[in-house]
Amino acid sequence: MSNVNLTQGGVHVSSENIFTTVSGAHRKVTDMYTTVSGVHRRIPLSSYDPILDNNTWEQINAASQSGLRPWAIGSIKTEDATTGVTPKIWTLVGYGHDDLADGSGKAGMTFITADTTNNYQRMNTSSTNVGGYNSSYLRVTVIPNTLFPAIPEELQTIIKPVTKLCTIGNLSVDTSAYIFEDLWVPSLIELGISGVANDGESYEYYIGNESRIKYARGTTSGTARPYWTRTSAIYAGQFHTITVSGSGGAGTRPAANVTTQFVALGMCI
C-alpha cells in the first residue's frame, strides 16, 4: 500500500498503488470519482503530473472535463513544434471562466499564449473598425484559415467553443451580440485593463502590466512584442493594442497596420 500521493483537498491524484478489500479480496484501486455540479465524474489514477508542462493535452483535457483544478494559475504548457506561424506557449489564465457556446455550462480551463505569432498580422485589410472584431479580417479569414490549422491536431480536437463579447466599432465601444469562438483574440478587459469597454471579464492571471507582456514565438523573455486586442477604439479605424513599448499597457493602432502588430491567442478546453 505504498506510493499514495494526494495533495491537500484531493486536487492532484498521482497514486499508482491504492488498495481496498472487496469480498475478502485485496484489490488495487484503478479509478476514483468526484461530483462536480451534481455530476458524478471519473478520475483515473496516475493521470496527471503536478507540473502542467509535463502533461499531454489529452491529460489536461481529462482533468478539465473532470472539473479538477490541478495546476496553479500562470502555469504554462509548451508545444513541441519548432516551426509554424502560431504561438506555442500557453498560459493557464483561469478556471471555470468562459461560457460554453452550446449553453451547457462553463469551460473547465482557459489558456492565453505567453508568446505571439511569428509574423505581423493586420486586423483588417483597410483602416476600418466598423463591425468590430466580429467582422474583422483577422477573425474571419486569418484565424480559421491560417492560425487554427497550424496548431497541433491533438489540441484542435479538444478546444471547446465559447461565447465572447466584442465591441461594434465605428467610433463606439458598445458591445454587440455574443460570438462563438474556438481560437480568439483577448479583449482589453480580459487582459486586466478596465475602464475602456465591457467586452468580457478579467482573467485572474492578469494583475498588472508585467503579466500582459508577451514575447517572440517560443520564448518568455527578450524583446517584448506589441499585439492586438479585439477591443475596437473610439478613434476611426483603430483597435486597442498592448503597446510597442513593451510596458504591457494599452495603446491603439490602425486596423490595417501590417508592420508592427502580432497576435496572441486564447482558447478553452
C-alpha positions as CSV (number, residue, x, y, z in Angstrom):
1,M,0.0,0.0,0.0
2,S,2.7,2.4,-0.9
3,N,3.1,5.3,-3.3
4,V,0.0,7.3,-2.3
5,N,0.4,10.9,-3.3
6,L,-2.7,13.0,-2.8
7,T,-2.4,16.8,-2.4
8,Q,-4.5,18.8,0.1
9,G,-8.1,18.9,-0.9
10,G,-7.6,15.9,-3.2
11,V,-6.8,18.1,-6.2
12,H,-3.9,16.2,-7.6
13,V,-4.1,12.4,-7.8
14,S,-0.9,10.6,-8.7
15,S,-1.1,7.3,-6.8
16,E,-0.3,4.1,-8.5
17,N,-0.9,1.8,-5.6
18,I,-4.0,2.3,-3.6
19,F,-5.7,-0.9,-2.4
20,T,-9.0,-1.9,-1.0
21,T,-10.7,-5.1,0.2
22,V,-13.7,-6.3,-1.7
23,S,-15.4,-9.6,-0.5
24,G,-12.3,-10.5,1.3
25,A,-10.0,-10.0,-1.8
26,H,-7.2,-7.4,-1.8
27,R,-7.6,-5.3,-4.9
28,K,-5.9,-2.4,-6.5
29,V,-8.0,0.7,-7.0
30,T,-7.7,2.0,-10.6
31,D,-10.3,4.8,-10.5
32,M,-11.7,7.4,-8.2
33,Y,-14.8,9.5,-8.6
34,T,-15.8,13.1,-7.8
35,T,-19.0,15.1,-8.0
36,V,-18.9,18.4,-9.9
37,S,-22.1,20.5,-10.1
38,G,-24.1,17.4,-9.3
39,V,-22.5,15.2,-12.0
40,H,-20.6,12.0,-11.0
41,R,-17.3,12.0,-12.8
42,R,-14.5,9.5,-13.1
43,I,-11.0,10.5,-12.1
44,P,-8.4,8.0,-13.4
45,L,-5.5,7.5,-11.0
46,S,-1.9,8.3,-12.1
47,S,-3.3,10.6,-14.9
48,Y,-1.8,14.0,-14.0
49,D,1.7,15.3,-13.4
50,P,1.8,18.2,-10.9
51,I,3.8,20.2,-13.4
52,L,1.4,21.3,-16.2
53,D,4.1,21.2,-18.9
54,N,4.8,17.5,-18.3
55,N,1.2,16.6,-19.3
56,T,-0.2,15.9,-22.7
57,W,-3.1,17.9,-24.0
58,E,-5.2,14.7,-23.6
59,Q,-4.3,14.5,-19.9
60,I,-5.0,18.3,-19.4
61,N,-8.4,17.9,-21.2
62,A,-9.3,14.9,-18.9
63,A,-8.6,17.0,-15.9
64,S,-10.7,19.8,-17.2
65,Q,-13.6,17.5,-18.1
66,S,-13.4,16.1,-14.6
67,G,-13.8,19.5,-13.1
68,L,-10.3,19.4,-11.5
69,R,-8.0,22.3,-10.9
70,P,-4.6,20.6,-10.5
71,W,-2.3,23.4,-11.6
72,A,-1.6,26.9,-10.4
73,I,-2.8,29.9,-12.5
74,G,0.1,31.1,-14.5
75,S,1.4,27.5,-15.2
76,I,2.5,27.0,-18.9
77,K,2.2,24.3,-21.5
78,T,4.7,24.5,-24.3
79,E,4.1,22.9,-27.8
80,D,6.9,20.7,-29.2
81,A,6.6,22.1,-32.7
82,T,9.7,24.1,-33.7
83,T,8.2,25.7,-36.9
84,G,4.9,27.3,-37.7
85,V,3.1,30.6,-37.5
86,T,1.1,30.2,-34.3
87,P,2.2,31.0,-30.8
88,K,3.4,27.8,-28.9
89,I,3.5,28.7,-25.1
90,W,0.1,28.5,-23.5
91,T,-0.5,30.1,-20.1
92,L,-3.3,28.8,-17.8
93,V,-5.2,32.1,-17.0
94,G,-8.4,30.9,-15.5
95,Y,-10.7,28.1,-14.3
96,G,-14.5,28.0,-15.0
97,H,-14.4,31.4,-16.5
98,D,-15.9,31.2,-20.0
99,D,-19.4,30.1,-21.1
100,L,-19.5,27.2,-23.5
101,A,-21.1,28.0,-26.8
102,D,-23.6,25.2,-26.5
103,G,-25.0,26.6,-23.3
104,S,-24.1,23.6,-21.2
105,G,-22.1,25.5,-18.6
106,K,-18.5,26.8,-18.1
107,A,-15.4,25.7,-19.9
108,G,-13.0,24.0,-17.4
109,M,-9.9,25.9,-18.3
110,T,-8.8,28.9,-20.3
111,F,-5.4,29.5,-21.8
112,I,-3.9,32.5,-23.5
113,T,-0.5,32.4,-25.1
114,A,2.6,33.9,-23.4
115,D,4.1,34.4,-26.9
116,T,2.8,35.7,-30.2
117,T,2.6,34.8,-33.9
118,N,6.0,34.7,-35.6
119,N,5.0,37.4,-38.1
120,Y,2.9,40.5,-38.2
121,Q,-0.8,40.3,-38.7
122,R,-3.3,43.0,-39.7
123,M,-6.7,43.3,-38.1
124,N,-8.3,44.5,-41.3
125,T,-7.3,44.9,-44.9
126,S,-8.3,48.6,-44.7
127,S,-8.2,51.0,-41.8
128,T,-11.7,50.5,-40.5
129,N,-13.1,49.1,-37.3
130,V,-16.8,49.1,-38.4
131,G,-18.3,45.9,-37.1
132,G,-15.5,45.5,-34.6
133,Y,-13.5,42.3,-34.2
134,N,-16.6,40.2,-35.2
135,S,-16.3,41.4,-38.8
136,S,-12.5,41.7,-38.9
137,Y,-10.2,40.1,-41.5
138,L,-8.2,38.6,-38.6
139,R,-11.2,36.8,-37.2
140,V,-13.0,35.9,-40.4
141,T,-10.0,34.9,-42.5
142,V,-6.7,34.6,-40.7
143,I,-7.6,32.7,-37.6
144,P,-9.7,29.9,-39.3
145,N,-7.6,29.6,-42.4
146,T,-4.1,30.1,-41.2
147,L,-3.7,30.0,-37.4
148,F,-6.2,27.3,-36.4
149,P,-4.9,24.8,-38.9
150,A,-1.4,25.4,-37.8
151,I,-1.9,24.3,-34.2
152,P,-1.4,20.6,-33.4
153,E,-4.3,18.3,-34.2
154,E,-4.2,16.9,-30.7
155,L,-5.1,20.4,-29.5
156,Q,-7.6,21.2,-32.3
157,T,-9.8,18.2,-31.2
158,I,-10.2,19.3,-27.6
159,I,-10.8,23.0,-27.9
160,K,-14.2,24.0,-26.7
161,P,-16.1,26.8,-28.5
162,V,-17.1,29.6,-26.1
163,T,-19.1,32.8,-26.3
164,K,-17.3,36.1,-26.4
165,L,-18.4,39.7,-26.5
166,C,-16.9,42.2,-28.8
167,T,-17.3,45.9,-29.4
168,I,-19.1,47.1,-32.5
169,G,-16.5,49.7,-33.6
170,N,-17.4,52.7,-35.8
171,L,-16.4,55.2,-33.1
172,S,-18.1,53.2,-30.4
173,V,-17.0,50.8,-27.7
174,D,-20.5,49.5,-27.1
175,T,-20.7,45.7,-27.2
176,S,-22.6,43.6,-29.7
177,A,-24.1,40.1,-29.5
178,Y,-22.0,37.2,-28.4
179,I,-19.9,35.4,-30.9
180,F,-18.8,31.8,-30.8
181,E,-15.1,31.2,-30.9
182,D,-12.6,28.3,-30.9
183,L,-9.4,30.4,-31.1
184,W,-9.9,34.1,-30.1
185,V,-8.0,37.3,-29.5
186,P,-8.3,38.6,-25.9
187,S,-10.0,41.9,-25.1
188,L,-8.5,44.7,-23.0
189,I,-10.6,43.9,-20.0
190,E,-9.8,40.1,-20.2
191,L,-6.2,41.2,-20.0
192,G,-6.9,43.2,-16.9
193,I,-7.4,46.7,-18.4
194,S,-10.7,48.1,-17.3
195,G,-12.5,51.3,-18.0
196,V,-12.5,51.1,-21.8
197,A,-15.1,48.6,-22.8
198,N,-17.2,45.8,-21.2
199,D,-16.3,43.1,-23.7
200,G,-15.6,40.3,-21.3
201,E,-14.3,39.8,-17.7
202,S,-10.8,39.9,-16.4
203,Y,-8.9,36.7,-16.0
204,E,-7.3,36.3,-12.6
205,Y,-3.8,35.9,-14.1
206,Y,-3.6,39.4,-15.4
207,I,-2.9,41.6,-12.4
208,G,-0.5,44.2,-13.8
209,N,1.3,45.4,-16.9
210,E,4.1,42.9,-16.5
211,S,1.6,40.0,-16.7
212,R,0.5,41.3,-20.1
213,I,3.9,41.4,-21.8
214,K,4.4,38.8,-24.5
215,Y,7.5,37.8,-26.4
216,A,8.6,36.2,-29.7
217,R,7.2,32.9,-30.6
218,G,8.6,30.1,-28.4
219,T,10.1,32.5,-25.8
220,T,9.2,34.0,-22.5
221,S,11.9,36.7,-22.3
222,G,13.8,39.0,-24.6
223,T,12.2,41.8,-26.6
224,A,8.5,42.3,-25.9
225,R,6.2,42.2,-28.8
226,P,3.2,44.5,-29.4
227,Y,-0.1,42.7,-30.1
228,W,-3.7,43.2,-31.0
229,T,-6.7,43.0,-28.7
230,R,-10.2,42.5,-30.0
231,T,-11.4,45.8,-28.4
232,S,-12.1,48.5,-31.0
233,A,-11.1,52.1,-30.2
234,I,-13.3,55.2,-30.3
235,Y,-11.0,56.5,-33.0
236,A,-11.9,55.9,-36.6
237,G,-10.3,52.7,-38.0
238,Q,-8.4,51.7,-34.9
239,F,-8.2,48.9,-32.4
240,H,-6.6,48.7,-29.0
241,T,-3.3,47.0,-28.7
242,I,-0.8,46.1,-26.0
243,T,1.8,48.7,-26.6
244,V,5.0,48.7,-28.7
245,S,7.0,50.0,-25.7
246,G,6.9,46.6,-24.1
247,S,5.3,48.1,-20.9
248,G,2.3,45.9,-21.1
249,G,0.0,48.9,-21.2
250,A,-2.7,49.8,-23.8
251,G,-2.4,51.7,-27.0
252,T,-4.2,51.9,-30.3
253,R,-3.2,51.2,-33.9
254,P,-4.9,51.5,-37.3
255,A,-6.6,48.2,-38.2
256,A,-4.7,47.8,-41.5
257,N,-1.3,48.2,-39.8
258,V,0.8,45.3,-41.1
259,T,4.3,46.3,-39.9
260,T,4.1,46.3,-36.1
261,Q,1.4,44.2,-34.6
262,F,1.5,40.5,-33.7
263,V,-1.3,38.2,-32.4
264,A,-1.7,36.4,-29.1
265,L,-4.4,33.8,-28.9
266,G,-6.8,32.4,-26.4
267,M,-8.7,29.1,-26.1
268,C,-10.7,27.0,-23.7
269,I,-10.8,23.3,-23.0
